[in-house]
Amino acid sequence: MARVAIVTGGTRGIGAAISVVLKDQGYAVAANYAENAAAATAFSNETGIPSYKWDVGDPEACLAGVRQVEQDIGSVDILVNNAGVTRDGTLHRMSYDDWNDVLRVNLGGCFNMARCTFGGMRDRRWGRIVSISSINGQAGQFGQVNYSAAKSGILGFTKALALEGAKYGVLVNAIAPGYIATEMVGAIPAPILEKIVAKIPVRRLGEACEIARGVAFLTSESAGFVTGSTLSINGGQYMH
Ligand SMILES: NC(=O)c1ccc[n+]([C@@H]2O[C@H](COP(=O)([O-])OP(=O)(O)OC[C@H]3O[C@@H](n4cnc5c(N)ncnc54)[C@H](OP(=O)(O)O)[C@@H]3O)[C@@H](O)[C@H]2O)c1
């Protein structure tokens, strides 16, 4: 039986690349999304990977979504917490909604999804959880106190859960991408994006598949001694 993987936000951008690479590795993949049904349908038709709509920020919806995947495909062995949103603005302009939405989806989503899947992984003595953080969670970013806090929170979440999972064979890691060519980055005004690219030592944006290959490694048997770590994939833009 193929191992079963859920990729949140798995129908577009980095998540879509992750879903496809995991399918190519031989996993049975379920790709989750929030609202963009047209993109999800196109993705499923193109790849043969089923897509499932639920809001990762809603604990009850996560429970129902995971149950549906388990009924359709099987028990979840691999969770990739990729779903994320931005609501940028400097602190004095940032509304409480902007703060809450980003924390609820980007960090709360990791908790909600792990809460539904970790127990089964622990009982079966094998599991992998990979959460997508960001260079902006490591370095901070102007106009992103909400996003930087959520993405930094993912790193603490990862280390703490790695300690809980280690003796049960459940490995928990994070990836911190730099700037990757997706719609999220496409929304940045061109003059600002040019300045960002000029600061990347390899002088280009990353590709979604370059993050997906990191996930493939961390979910593989080859990564059996890797847990609680953060893999930075950022073209040398931030080193620590
Ligand atoms: N792009 C970058 O340069 C970059 C850099 C560092 C980190 N990241 C992180 O990498 C991840 C993917 O980024 P991306 O650029 O690929 O983003 P994207 O193109 O905007 O795609 C985001 C995906 O997340 C889904 N999503 C959003 N809110 C959701 C929710 N509440 N419940 C379930 N799914 C939800 C979206 O679903 P719909 O299709 O339904 O909208 C979509 O599939 C994010 O966590 C982001 O913060 C990105």
The ligand as an SDF file (V2000), in Angstrom:
LIG
                    3D

 48 52  0  0  0  0  0  0  0  0999 V2000
    5.9120   32.1830   -2.7650 N   0  0  0  0  0  0  0  0  0  0  0  0
    6.9290   32.4450   -1.9680 C   0  0  0  0  0  0  0  0  0  0  0  0
    7.9110   33.1140   -2.3460 O   0  0  0  0  0  0  0  0  0  0  0  0
    6.9750   31.9190   -0.5680 C   0  0  0  0  0  0  0  0  0  0  0  0
    8.1060   32.1530    0.1990 C   0  0  0  0  0  0  0  0  0  0  0  0
    8.1780   31.6620    1.4870 C   0  0  0  0  0  0  0  0  0  0  0  0
    7.1200   30.9180    1.9840 C   0  0  0  0  0  0  0  0  0  0  0  0
    6.0180   30.7090    1.2220 N   0  0  0  0  0  0  0  0  0  0  0  0
    4.9470   29.9140    1.8060 C   0  0  0  0  0  0  0  0  0  0  0  0
    4.7100   28.7940    0.9610 O   0  0  0  0  0  0  0  0  0  0  0  0
    3.3360   28.4270    1.0220 C   0  0  0  0  0  0  0  0  0  0  0  0
    2.7530   28.4050   -0.3780 C   0  0  0  0  0  0  0  0  0  0  0  0
    2.9120   29.6750   -0.9520 O   0  0  0  0  0  0  0  0  0  0  0  0
    2.4600   29.9930   -2.4750 P   0  0  0  0  0  0  0  0  0  0  0  0
    3.2810   31.1450   -2.9020 O   0  0  0  0  0  0  0  0  0  0  0  0
    2.4770   28.7420   -3.2520 O   0  0  0  0  0  0  0  0  0  0  0  0
    0.9630   30.5100   -2.2120 O   0  0  0  0  0  0  0  0  0  0  0  0
   -0.2800   30.6230   -3.2170 P   0  0  0  0  0  0  0  0  0  0  0  0
    0.1790   30.4870   -4.6220 O   0  0  0  0  0  0  0  0  0  0  0  0
   -0.9920   31.8620   -2.7900 O   0  0  0  0  0  0  0  0  0  0  0  0
   -1.1490   29.3350   -2.8210 O   0  0  0  0  0  0  0  0  0  0  0  0
   -1.6510   29.2390   -1.5190 C   0  0  0  0  0  0  0  0  0  0  0  0
   -2.4140   27.9500   -1.3780 C   0  0  0  0  0  0  0  0  0  0  0  0
   -2.8940   27.8830   -0.0320 O   0  0  0  0  0  0  0  0  0  0  0  0
   -4.2900   27.6530   -0.0600 C   0  0  0  0  0  0  0  0  0  0  0  0
   -4.9340   28.2520    1.1020 N   0  0  0  0  0  0  0  0  0  0  0  0
   -4.9480   29.5490    1.4840 C   0  0  0  0  0  0  0  0  0  0  0  0
   -5.6810   29.6880    2.6030 N   0  0  0  0  0  0  0  0  0  0  0  0
   -6.1380   28.4580    2.9200 C   0  0  0  0  0  0  0  0  0  0  0  0
   -6.9640   27.9500    3.9560 C   0  0  0  0  0  0  0  0  0  0  0  0
   -7.4650   28.7460    4.9000 N   0  0  0  0  0  0  0  0  0  0  0  0
   -7.2560   26.6250    3.9640 N   0  0  0  0  0  0  0  0  0  0  0  0
   -6.7640   25.8010    3.0160 C   0  0  0  0  0  0  0  0  0  0  0  0
   -5.9650   26.2130    2.0120 N   0  0  0  0  0  0  0  0  0  0  0  0
   -5.6630   27.5350    1.9720 C   0  0  0  0  0  0  0  0  0  0  0  0
   -4.7690   28.2770   -1.3530 C   0  0  0  0  0  0  0  0  0  0  0  0
   -6.0430   27.7190   -1.7030 O   0  0  0  0  0  0  0  0  0  0  0  0
   -6.9510   28.3770   -2.8860 P   0  0  0  0  0  0  0  0  0  0  0  0
   -6.3230   27.8970   -4.1620 O   0  0  0  0  0  0  0  0  0  0  0  0
   -8.3020   27.8330   -2.6560 O   0  0  0  0  0  0  0  0  0  0  0  0
   -6.8530   29.8590   -2.7110 O   0  0  0  0  0  0  0  0  0  0  0  0
   -3.6280   27.8660   -2.2800 C   0  0  0  0  0  0  0  0  0  0  0  0
   -3.8070   26.5310   -2.7070 O   0  0  0  0  0  0  0  0  0  0  0  0
    2.6660   29.4490    1.9390 C   0  0  0  0  0  0  0  0  0  0  0  0
    2.6120   28.9460    3.2530 O   0  0  0  0  0  0  0  0  0  0  0  0
    3.6100   30.6360    1.8920 C   0  0  0  0  0  0  0  0  0  0  0  0
    3.4940   31.4350    3.0330 O   0  0  0  0  0  0  0  0  0  0  0  0
    5.9120   31.2010   -0.0450 C   0  0  0  0  0  0  0  0  0  0  0  0
  1  2  1  0
  2  3  2  0
  2  4  1  0
  4  5  1  0
  4 48  2  0
  5  6  2  0
  6  7  1  0
  7  8  2  0
  8  9  1  0
  8 48  1  0
  9 10  1  0
  9 46  1  0
 10 11  1  0
 11 12  1  0
 11 44  1  0
 12 13  1  0
 13 14  1  0
 14 15  2  0
 14 16  1  0
 14 17  1  0
 17 18  1  0
 18 19  2  0
 18 20  1  0
 18 21  1  0
 21 22  1  0
 22 23  1  0
 23 24  1  0
 23 42  1  0
 24 25  1  0
 25 26  1  0
 25 36  1  0
 26 27  1  0
 26 35  1  0
 27 28  2  0
 28 29  1  0
 29 30  1  0
 29 35  2  0
 30 31  1  0
 30 32  2  0
 32 33  1  0
 33 34  2  0
 34 35  1  0
 36 37  1  0
 36 42  1  0
 37 38  1  0
 38 39  2  0
 38 40  1  0
 38 41  1  0
 42 43  1  0
 44 45  1  0
 44 46  1  0
 46 47  1  0
M  CHG  2   8   1  16  -1
M  END
$$$$
